[in-house]
């Protein structure tokens, strides 16, 4: 049976460093075994990861992917 609680222990060295850092969706999945939450608002304000980040004095910014459409000639 899988626990509902997400394990952030692999991120603790980063969180305890007090340095800014970024993580990708792949890194999040690799280190937690879970998909990163999809909703930006939820990820920043309501997720377990945001609560863990706040405990260590961090806020979360999300830089979303950009899709560029170019006219095919």
Order of alpha helices (4+ residues) and beta strands (2+ residues): alpha-alpha-alpha-alpha
